[in-house]
């Protein structure tokens, strides 16, 4: 079983600024949360590596695709942002270039002064401007909640190490994941589990490795909008990976 990463506080980041740009604060704040923002500025990307991502979720900003993940509470007012003390995972990074990029990112963020959003809903752009005049350009990718029209339901699935043969209407001799739902109380203690069964849907963001058992934290969304006709062979839900909680080899 892989232990969860340790969280430690970092130095507080303060992101604030005055902006003379006419603002639509509510719309901009909503747009911040409706998209995952992917770094586009070449100087802040590494060849062959996934770009830095910013996630504004509720009142928390999270960074991913670095060596460690970091998050911090934030407040948006007009074109200003204010962050509280962030938390970050602490683990060794075998990629020296990625570790160096992470250090640059964490050093640059306290210099942020303003933000602006442009472009339409299909391809929004986020521009961050820093005290030294430099800027980041980030492209928006709709979050699952945006794509599926609302917040999902959090569930936990245990995925068995080996797949099983299953009857799939579109795939002869199909192999499906073997899963069971796990139930936890408010304190995070396991309370029980469902029956093992073949899983016919796919899980966005999850790639199964034969011989490895996983416990997954997922967001589950209705695959069809309320009231929309449901095709007979269409899955009822869409599943998006949130976190791999446990992982163990069972070869």
ZIZIWO-V673897 format. One record per residue. N is the residue number from 1. RES is the residue in one letter. BURIAL is b if it has 9 or more other ideal C-beta (glycine too) atoms within 8 Angstrom, else e. Layout:
BEGIN
N;RES;BURIAL  N;RES;BURIAL
END
This chain:
BEGIN
1;X;e  2;X;e  3;X;e  4;X;e  5;X;b  6;X;e  7;X;e  8;X;e  9;X;e  10;X;b  11;X;e  12;X;e  13;X;b  14;X;e  15;X;b  16;X;e  17;X;b  18;X;e  19;X;b  20;X;e  21;X;e  22;X;e  23;X;e  24;X;e  25;X;b  26;X;e  27;X;e  28;X;b  29;X;b  30;X;e  31;X;b  32;X;b  33;X;b  34;X;b  35;X;b  36;X;b  37;X;b  38;X;b  39;X;b  40;X;b  41;X;b  42;X;e  43;X;e  44;X;b  45;X;b  46;X;e  47;X;e  48;X;e  49;X;e  50;X;e  51;X;b  52;X;b  53;X;b  54;X;b  55;X;b  56;X;b  57;X;e  58;X;e  59;X;e  60;X;b  61;X;b  62;X;b  63;X;b  64;X;e  65;X;e  66;X;b  67;X;e  68;X;b  69;X;b  70;X;b  71;X;b  72;X;b  73;X;e  74;X;b  75;X;e  76;X;b  77;X;e  78;X;e  79;X;b  80;X;b  81;X;b  82;X;b  83;X;b  84;X;e  85;X;e  86;X;b  87;X;b  88;X;b  89;X;b  90;X;e  91;X;e  92;X;e  93;X;b  94;X;e  95;X;e  96;X;e  97;X;e  98;X;b  99;X;b  100;X;e  101;X;b  102;X;b  103;X;e  104;X;b  105;X;b  106;X;b  107;X;e  108;X;b  109;X;b  110;X;b  111;X;e  112;X;b  113;X;b  114;X;b  115;X;b  116;X;b  117;X;b  118;X;e  119;X;e  120;X;e  121;X;e  122;X;e  123;X;e  124;X;b  125;X;b  126;X;b  127;X;b  128;X;b  129;X;b  130;X;b  131;X;e  132;X;e  133;X;e  134;X;e  135;X;b  136;X;b  137;X;b  138;X;b  139;X;b  140;X;b  141;X;e  142;X;b  143;X;b  144;X;b  145;X;b  146;X;b  147;X;e  148;X;b  149;X;e  150;X;e  151;X;e  152;X;b  153;X;e  154;X;b  155;X;b  156;X;b  157;X;b  158;X;b  159;X;b  160;X;b  161;X;b  162;X;e  163;X;b  164;X;b  165;X;e  166;X;b  167;X;e  168;X;b  169;X;e  170;X;e  171;X;e  172;X;e  173;X;e  174;X;b  175;X;e  176;X;b  177;X;b  178;X;b  179;X;b  180;X;b  181;X;b  182;X;b  183;X;b  184;X;e  185;X;e  186;X;e  187;X;e  188;X;e  189;X;e  190;X;e  191;X;e  192;X;e  193;X;e  194;X;e  195;X;e  196;X;e  197;X;e  198;X;e  199;X;b  200;X;e  201;X;e  202;X;e  203;X;b  204;X;b  205;X;e  206;X;e  207;X;e  208;X;b  209;X;e  210;X;e  211;X;e  212;X;b  213;X;b  214;X;b  215;X;b  216;X;b  217;X;b  218;X;b  219;X;b  220;X;b  221;X;b  222;X;b  223;X;b  224;X;b  225;X;e  226;X;e  227;X;e  228;X;e  229;X;e  230;X;e  231;X;e  232;X;e  233;X;e  234;X;e  235;X;e  236;X;e  237;X;b  238;X;b  239;X;b  240;X;b  241;X;b  242;X;e  243;X;e  244;X;b  245;X;b  246;X;b  247;X;b  248;X;b  249;X;e  250;X;e  251;X;e
END
